[in-house]
């Protein structure tokens, strides 16, 4: 019993917290690297290529050890290619948004992912919408509050409430950096980050569907990264035609790319495994944690100011997010109670492991 609890609760909790921390560290490293001139096209391409190389031997061993896996078919490959394409667009929008704003804003807006997931679930008609139900009201109101909080973060920068001198001597990260002082760039960054989180939500849903039909996390993540690499290489070469820009030197750019490959691989594997074990709602519930991590690290290592708009918006956004989670949890409790009493499932959202899974037809 203790071993089962450790595997099902303690290990996923610790792993997903570590994954969120690694994502924030990756955002910080990219901000440092972009200030030194690293293109986000090159950064994304190298990240996916390195992740693919890291995952290749692991996926190969997993493929030969696994038993009872279904055979590959054209439908599965199309979904994996779509996953890679959306993943590339998600990362591109995300890193471009960070370049125009800050890792703190990126982490604050990451809490939109579960909200977007709920909206998509309603569109795909797999979430129950009973307007007289307290759980439905909580989910709808929570969604509206989350979107309002995101608008506050994006549109209202406000005064700086916390600032410390940067530990980095780089002048490009100084307080005179126009990217940090321009409200226009801040809004553009917020819009790009919002788009990235919408794509992230779609990726989670498709990934959950693929894992349900092909339950081999390492193989799925490897193919996801492989297809994302195949998509990103030609697009990035068209965007960055100077071959000299692709050369790596022993500096912060190389460190950022190497760390991005390992951190991205780690977060991909943990999130995919977490989706399979606990469901996408559980995985996305850790997003608000990254706000505090990013705020602290951005102030300490980047010398970023912590703005009032980011704090107020993040509090509003997180409140709405947990209202959605509360409504979802209560709904699942009722479904489990009815199943235990022999009444059967009340709807498609009763599956605790894939509560936000639309019914794709293949």
C-alpha positions as CSV (number, residue, x, y, z in Angstrom):
1,X,0.0,0.0,0.0
2,X,2.8,2.4,0.9
3,X,4.7,1.6,-2.3
4,X,1.6,2.1,-4.4
5,X,0.9,5.5,-2.7
6,X,4.5,6.5,-3.3
7,X,4.4,5.6,-7.0
8,X,0.9,7.1,-7.7
9,X,1.1,10.3,-5.6
10,X,4.6,11.2,-4.3
11,X,6.6,10.4,-7.4
12,X,4.2,12.3,-9.9
13,X,4.0,15.3,-7.5
14,X,7.8,15.6,-7.2
15,X,8.4,15.0,-10.9
16,X,5.9,17.5,-12.1
17,X,7.2,20.2,-9.6
18,X,10.7,19.5,-10.9
19,X,9.4,19.8,-14.5
20,X,7.8,23.2,-13.8
21,X,11.0,24.4,-12.3
22,X,13.0,23.2,-15.3
23,X,10.6,25.1,-17.7
24,X,11.1,28.3,-15.7
25,X,14.9,27.8,-15.8
26,X,14.7,27.3,-19.5
27,X,12.8,30.5,-19.9
28,X,15.5,32.4,-17.9
29,X,18.3,30.8,-20.0
30,X,16.5,31.8,-23.2
31,X,16.1,35.4,-22.0
32,X,19.8,35.5,-21.3
33,X,20.7,33.9,-24.7
34,X,18.3,36.1,-26.7
35,X,19.9,39.2,-25.1
36,X,23.2,38.0,-26.6
37,X,21.6,37.7,-30.1
38,X,20.4,34.1,-30.2
39,X,17.4,33.7,-32.6
40,X,14.3,32.0,-31.3
41,X,14.1,30.0,-34.5
42,X,17.6,28.6,-34.0
43,X,16.9,28.0,-30.3
44,X,13.7,26.0,-31.0
45,X,15.3,24.0,-33.7
46,X,18.4,23.0,-31.7
47,X,16.2,22.2,-28.7
48,X,14.0,19.8,-30.6
49,X,16.9,18.2,-32.4
50,X,18.9,17.7,-29.2
51,X,15.8,16.3,-27.5
52,X,15.3,13.8,-30.3
53,X,18.9,12.6,-30.0
54,X,18.5,12.2,-26.3
55,X,15.3,10.2,-26.6
56,X,16.4,8.0,-29.5
57,X,18.2,5.3,-27.4
58,X,15.5,5.4,-24.7
59,X,12.7,5.0,-27.3
60,X,14.6,2.2,-29.0
61,X,15.0,0.2,-25.8
62,X,11.4,0.9,-24.8
63,X,10.1,-0.3,-28.2
64,X,11.9,-3.6,-28.0
65,X,11.0,-4.2,-24.3
66,X,7.3,-3.3,-24.6
67,X,4.8,-6.0,-25.3
68,X,1.3,-5.8,-26.6
69,X,1.7,-2.4,-28.3
70,X,-0.6,-1.8,-31.3
71,X,1.1,-1.5,-34.7
72,X,1.8,1.9,-36.3
73,X,-0.7,3.1,-38.8
74,X,-1.2,6.1,-41.1
75,X,-3.8,7.6,-38.7
76,X,-1.4,7.5,-35.7
77,X,1.5,9.0,-37.8
78,X,-0.8,11.9,-38.9
79,X,-1.7,12.7,-35.3
80,X,2.0,12.6,-34.3
81,X,2.9,14.9,-37.2
82,X,0.1,17.3,-36.2
83,X,1.5,17.1,-32.6
84,X,5.0,18.0,-33.8
85,X,3.7,20.9,-36.0
86,X,1.6,22.3,-33.1
87,X,4.5,21.8,-30.7
88,X,6.8,23.8,-32.9
89,X,4.3,26.6,-33.3
90,X,3.7,26.6,-29.5
91,X,7.4,26.8,-28.7
92,X,8.0,29.5,-31.4
93,X,5.2,31.7,-30.0
94,X,6.3,31.0,-26.4
95,X,10.0,32.0,-26.9
96,X,9.1,35.0,-29.1
97,X,6.7,36.1,-26.4
98,X,9.4,35.8,-23.7
99,X,11.8,37.8,-25.8
100,X,9.3,40.6,-26.0
101,X,8.3,40.4,-22.3
102,X,9.6,38.4,-19.4
103,X,9.7,34.8,-17.9
104,X,7.4,36.1,-15.1
105,X,4.7,37.1,-17.6
106,X,5.2,33.7,-19.4
107,X,4.6,31.8,-16.1
108,X,1.6,33.9,-15.1
109,X,-0.1,33.3,-18.5
110,X,0.7,29.6,-18.3
111,X,-2.2,29.2,-16.0
112,X,-4.4,29.8,-19.0
113,X,-3.6,26.3,-20.3
114,X,-6.2,24.4,-18.1
115,X,-8.8,27.2,-18.9
116,X,-8.3,26.8,-22.6
117,X,-8.5,23.0,-22.1
118,X,-11.9,23.3,-20.5
119,X,-13.2,25.5,-23.3
120,X,-12.0,23.1,-25.9
121,X,-13.5,20.2,-24.0
122,X,-16.9,22.0,-24.1
123,X,-16.5,22.6,-27.8
124,X,-15.8,18.9,-28.4
125,X,-18.9,18.1,-26.3
126,X,-17.2,15.9,-23.7
127,X,-17.7,18.3,-20.7
128,X,-21.1,18.3,-19.1
129,X,-22.7,21.7,-19.1
130,X,-25.7,21.9,-16.7
131,X,-26.3,25.6,-15.9
132,X,-28.1,24.8,-12.7
133,X,-25.2,22.7,-11.3
134,X,-22.8,24.4,-8.9
135,X,-19.9,22.6,-10.5
136,X,-20.8,23.9,-14.0
137,X,-21.2,27.4,-12.6
138,X,-17.8,27.1,-10.9
139,X,-16.1,26.0,-14.1
140,X,-17.7,28.7,-16.2
141,X,-17.1,31.5,-13.7
142,X,-13.6,30.2,-13.1
143,X,-12.9,30.3,-16.9
144,X,-14.2,33.9,-17.2
145,X,-12.1,35.0,-14.1
146,X,-9.0,33.3,-15.5
147,X,-9.4,35.1,-18.8
148,X,-9.9,38.4,-17.0
149,X,-6.8,37.8,-15.0
150,X,-4.8,37.2,-18.2
151,X,-6.1,40.4,-19.7
152,X,-4.9,42.3,-16.6
153,X,-1.4,40.8,-16.8
154,X,-1.2,41.6,-20.5
155,X,-2.8,45.0,-20.7
156,X,-1.8,46.5,-17.3
157,X,1.9,46.5,-16.5
158,X,1.7,48.9,-13.6
159,X,4.5,50.2,-11.4
160,X,7.5,48.1,-10.3
161,X,7.0,46.8,-6.8
162,X,10.2,44.9,-6.5
163,X,13.6,45.3,-8.1
164,X,17.2,44.3,-7.3
165,X,20.4,44.8,-9.3
166,X,21.0,42.1,-11.9
167,X,23.8,39.6,-11.2
168,X,24.6,39.7,-14.9
169,X,27.0,42.4,-16.1
170,X,25.6,42.2,-19.6
171,X,24.4,45.7,-20.7
172,X,21.7,44.1,-22.8
173,X,19.9,43.1,-19.7
174,X,20.1,46.5,-18.1
175,X,17.1,48.5,-17.0
176,X,17.5,50.6,-20.2
177,X,16.6,47.7,-22.4
178,X,13.8,48.9,-24.6
179,X,12.2,45.4,-24.6
180,X,11.6,45.8,-20.9
181,X,10.2,49.3,-21.0
182,X,8.0,49.3,-24.0
183,X,4.3,48.7,-23.3
184,X,3.7,47.8,-26.9
185,X,6.3,45.0,-26.7
186,X,4.8,43.8,-23.4
187,X,1.3,43.5,-25.0
188,X,2.7,41.8,-28.1
189,X,4.6,39.4,-25.8
190,X,1.5,38.7,-23.8
191,X,-0.6,37.9,-26.9
192,X,2.1,35.6,-28.2
193,X,2.3,33.8,-24.9
194,X,-1.5,33.5,-24.8
195,X,-1.4,31.9,-28.2
196,X,1.3,29.6,-27.0
197,X,-0.8,28.4,-24.1
198,X,-3.8,27.8,-26.4
199,X,-1.6,25.6,-28.6
200,X,-0.2,23.9,-25.5
201,X,-3.8,23.0,-24.5
202,X,-4.5,21.5,-27.9
203,X,-1.2,19.6,-27.7
204,X,-2.2,18.2,-24.3
205,X,-5.6,17.0,-25.6
206,X,-4.1,15.3,-28.7
207,X,-1.3,13.8,-26.7
208,X,-3.7,12.3,-24.2
209,X,-5.7,10.8,-27.1
210,X,-2.5,9.3,-28.6
211,X,-1.3,7.9,-25.3
212,X,-4.7,6.2,-24.8
213,X,-4.5,4.4,-28.1
214,X,-0.7,3.9,-28.0
215,X,0.4,3.6,-24.3
216,X,4.2,4.0,-24.7
217,X,5.2,7.4,-23.4
218,X,8.8,7.4,-24.5
219,X,8.1,6.4,-28.0
220,X,5.3,9.0,-28.4
221,X,7.5,11.8,-27.0
222,X,10.4,10.7,-29.3
223,X,8.2,10.8,-32.4
224,X,6.7,14.1,-31.2
225,X,10.2,15.6,-31.0
226,X,11.3,14.0,-34.3
227,X,8.4,15.4,-36.3
228,X,8.8,18.8,-34.6
229,X,12.5,18.7,-35.7
230,X,11.5,17.8,-39.2
231,X,9.1,20.8,-39.3
232,X,11.4,23.3,-37.6
233,X,14.5,22.8,-39.7
234,X,13.2,24.0,-43.1
235,X,11.2,26.8,-41.5
236,X,14.1,28.0,-39.4
237,X,16.5,27.8,-42.3
238,X,14.2,30.1,-44.3
239,X,13.9,32.5,-41.4
240,X,17.6,32.5,-40.6
241,X,19.5,32.3,-43.8
242,X,22.9,33.3,-42.4
243,X,24.8,30.1,-41.7
244,X,27.1,31.9,-39.3
245,X,24.1,32.4,-37.0
246,X,23.9,28.6,-36.6
247,X,27.5,28.2,-35.4
248,X,27.8,27.4,-31.7
249,X,30.5,28.8,-29.5
250,X,31.6,28.1,-25.9
251,X,29.4,30.8,-24.4
252,X,26.0,31.3,-22.8
253,X,24.3,30.4,-26.1
254,X,25.8,26.9,-26.1
255,X,24.9,26.5,-22.4
256,X,21.3,27.6,-23.1
257,X,20.9,25.2,-26.0
258,X,22.3,22.2,-24.1
259,X,20.2,22.9,-21.1
260,X,17.1,23.4,-23.2
261,X,17.6,20.0,-24.8
262,X,17.8,18.2,-21.5
263,X,15.2,20.3,-19.7
264,X,12.7,20.1,-22.6
265,X,13.2,16.3,-22.8
266,X,12.7,15.9,-19.1
267,X,9.5,18.1,-19.0
268,X,8.1,16.3,-22.1
269,X,8.6,12.9,-20.6
270,X,7.3,13.8,-17.2
271,X,4.2,15.6,-18.6
272,X,3.4,12.7,-20.9
273,X,3.9,10.1,-18.1
274,X,1.8,12.3,-15.8
275,X,-1.0,12.5,-18.3
276,X,-1.0,8.8,-18.7
277,X,-0.9,8.2,-14.9
278,X,-3.0,11.0,-13.5
279,X,-4.7,12.9,-16.4
280,X,-4.2,16.3,-18.0
281,X,-6.1,18.2,-15.2
282,X,-3.6,17.0,-12.6
283,X,-0.6,17.9,-14.8
284,X,-1.9,21.4,-15.6
285,X,-2.8,22.1,-12.0
286,X,0.9,22.8,-11.2
287,X,1.1,25.7,-13.6
288,X,0.4,28.5,-11.0
289,X,3.5,27.2,-9.1
290,X,5.7,28.5,-11.9
291,X,4.6,32.0,-11.3
292,X,6.3,32.3,-8.0
293,X,9.4,30.4,-9.3
294,X,9.7,32.7,-12.3
295,X,9.1,35.9,-10.4
296,X,11.9,35.1,-7.9
297,X,14.4,33.9,-10.5
298,X,13.7,36.8,-12.9
299,X,14.3,39.4,-10.2
300,X,17.5,37.7,-8.9
301,X,19.2,36.5,-12.1
302,X,17.8,38.8,-14.8
303,X,17.4,42.0,-12.7
304,X,13.8,42.1,-14.0
305,X,11.4,44.4,-12.1
306,X,8.3,42.7,-10.6
307,X,5.3,44.7,-11.8
308,X,2.1,45.2,-10.0
309,X,0.0,44.2,-13.0
310,X,1.7,40.8,-13.1
311,X,1.0,40.1,-9.4
312,X,-2.6,41.3,-9.5
313,X,-3.4,39.5,-12.7
314,X,-1.7,36.3,-11.6
315,X,-3.7,36.3,-8.3
316,X,-7.0,36.8,-10.3
317,X,-5.9,34.2,-12.9
318,X,-5.0,31.6,-10.3
319,X,-8.2,32.1,-8.4
320,X,-10.3,31.4,-11.5
321,X,-8.1,28.4,-12.4
322,X,-8.7,26.8,-9.0
323,X,-12.4,27.4,-9.3
324,X,-12.4,25.4,-12.5
325,X,-10.3,22.7,-10.8
326,X,-12.7,22.6,-7.8
327,X,-15.7,22.2,-10.1
328,X,-14.0,19.4,-12.0
329,X,-13.0,17.6,-8.9
330,X,-16.5,17.7,-7.4
331,X,-17.9,16.5,-10.7
332,X,-15.6,13.5,-10.7
333,X,-16.5,12.7,-7.1
334,X,-20.2,12.5,-8.0
335,X,-19.3,10.3,-11.1
336,X,-17.2,8.0,-8.9
337,X,-20.0,7.8,-6.3
338,X,-22.5,6.8,-9.0
339,X,-20.2,4.2,-10.4
340,X,-19.6,2.7,-7.0
341,X,-23.4,2.6,-6.4
342,X,-23.9,0.8,-9.7
343,X,-25.6,3.6,-11.6
344,X,-22.8,3.9,-14.2
345,X,-21.0,6.8,-15.5
346,X,-22.8,10.1,-15.8
347,X,-20.9,11.3,-18.9
348,X,-17.6,11.3,-20.7
349,X,-15.9,13.4,-18.1
350,X,-16.1,10.6,-15.6
351,X,-12.8,9.1,-16.6
352,X,-10.4,10.6,-14.1
353,X,-7.4,9.8,-16.1
354,X,-8.5,11.4,-19.3
355,X,-11.1,13.9,-18.2
356,X,-10.5,16.3,-21.0
357,X,-10.3,13.9,-23.9
358,X,-12.5,14.6,-26.9
359,X,-13.8,11.7,-29.0
360,X,-11.6,11.8,-32.1
361,X,-12.7,9.5,-34.9
362,X,-10.1,7.7,-36.8
